[in-house]
Amino acid sequence: MPALLTPRLLLLPLTRAVLARRLETDTFTLPLDGPDGPLDVRFGPQWPGDPLPVFPVLLATLTGQQGEVAGSFIAVQRDTGEAVGMLGTKGPPSPDGAQEIGYGLGPAVWGQGLATEAVGALVAHLHAGPDVRTVTAQTVVDNPASARVLSKLGFRQVGRGHSEEDGPLSLWAHTP
């Protein structure tokens, strides 16, 4: 899976090595393949936030020589080499071409437009493929910042939902 580039971020594939290291320790530096060769990426104790409990499951799903989690990216600041978030798809596209995404960036970079930048690159990447007609997302109703990210990118709210973990949700859709 190729890296995705934005003006301020590198979106690097989430690898087996990153999953394994993060499960061993909360702060580390790991060389990852960047667009211009190896790049030392620093991972702080806040990375990746909420998705950490699913890391053992993700690691277990990687089989044989599979070294990357399909559709998942690490958001790395280009100027610092710091991992600031994670984003990606939540499984394969549905038969009707809908692809759900999820994303999260650390509190240290909130309010800087990095989430909009990262999610915009992911959405463009997904729409460039042959199998995705609609990109979908869910936001917690009491998270207006996440709703603003999607609105800025042209998503429209298409309904409401609920999850046991997060409570009331807004459902969003983006078509090219």
SVG drawing of the C-alpha trace seen along z (x, -y; Angstrom):
<svg xmlns="http://www.w3.org/2000/svg" viewBox="-31 -25 47 43">
<polyline fill="none" stroke="black" stroke-width="0.4" points="0.0,0.0 1.5,-3.3 2.0,-6.3 -0.4,-9.2 1.0,-12.7 -0.6,-15.9 1.1,-19.3 1.8,-18.7 1.4,-14.9 2.6,-11.6 0.0,-8.8 2.1,-5.7 0.6,-2.2 0.0,-0.7 2.5,2.2 2.9,5.4 6.1,3.9 4.3,0.9 1.5,2.9 3.9,5.3 6.1,2.5 3.2,0.5 1.9,3.5 5.3,3.8 5.9,0.2 4.1,-3.2 7.0,-5.4 9.3,-4.3 10.9,-5.3 10.7,-3.0 12.1,-3.3 9.2,-3.2 9.2,-3.3 8.5,-6.8 8.1,-8.1 11.8,-9.2 13.2,-6.1 13.4,-5.1 12.0,-7.6 12.4,-7.4 8.9,-7.9 8.4,-8.8 5.4,-7.3 4.4,-8.9 2.4,-7.4 -0.9,-9.0 -0.7,-7.2 -3.0,-5.8 -5.6,-6.7 -8.9,-4.8 -7.9,-2.1 -5.2,-0.6 -7.4,2.2 -8.0,3.6 -4.3,3.8 -4.0,7.5 -6.9,8.4 -5.3,6.5 -2.0,8.2 -3.7,11.6 -5.4,11.0 -2.1,10.5 -1.2,13.8 2.0,15.1 4.1,12.4 1.3,9.8 3.1,6.9 0.4,4.1 -3.2,3.7 -5.1,3.1 -6.6,-0.4 -5.0,-1.6 -2.6,-4.5 -0.5,-6.3 -0.7,-10.1 2.9,-11.4 3.8,-15.1 6.2,-15.7 8.2,-18.4 8.7,-16.5 8.4,-12.8 5.9,-12.5 3.0,-10.0 -0.1,-12.2 -3.0,-9.9 -4.4,-7.0 -7.1,-6.6 -8.4,-4.1 -11.1,-1.9 -13.3,0.3 -13.3,3.4 -13.8,3.9 -16.4,1.9 -19.9,3.2 -21.4,4.8 -23.0,1.5 -19.7,-0.4 -20.0,-2.0 -16.7,-2.2 -16.7,-3.2 -13.8,-5.1 -12.7,-6.0 -10.1,-8.5 -8.5,-10.0 -5.7,-12.5 -4.2,-13.2 -5.3,-16.2 -1.9,-17.9 -2.8,-18.6 -6.5,-19.4 -7.6,-22.6 -4.8,-22.7 -6.7,-21.3 -4.7,-18.1 -7.7,-15.9 -9.3,-17.6 -6.1,-17.2 -5.7,-13.5 -9.3,-12.5 -9.4,-14.4 -6.4,-12.5 -8.0,-9.2 -11.3,-10.0 -9.6,-11.0 -7.6,-7.8 -10.7,-5.7 -12.7,-7.4 -9.8,-6.9 -10.3,-3.1 -12.8,-1.2 -14.8,0.3 -15.8,-2.7 -18.8,-4.9 -19.6,-6.3 -17.4,-6.9 -19.2,-6.8 -18.4,-7.8 -20.0,-8.0 -19.4,-10.7 -20.4,-10.9 -23.2,-13.5 -21.4,-15.5 -18.2,-15.8 -18.8,-18.9 -15.2,-19.1 -15.4,-15.7 -18.6,-16.8 -16.9,-20.0 -14.1,-17.9 -16.6,-15.9 -18.7,-18.9 -15.6,-20.8 -14.8,-17.8 -18.3,-17.6 -19.8,-14.8 -23.5,-15.2 -25.3,-13.9 -27.6,-11.1 -29.0,-9.8 -28.6,-8.9 -27.4,-5.8 -26.4,-4.5 -23.6,-2.4 -23.3,-0.8 -19.8,-2.3 -20.3,-5.8 -24.1,-6.5 -25.9,-8.6 -24.2,-8.9 -24.5,-11.0 -24.1,-9.0 -22.3,-10.7 -21.8,-10.0 -19.5,-11.4 -19.9,-10.8 -17.6,-12.3"/>
</svg>
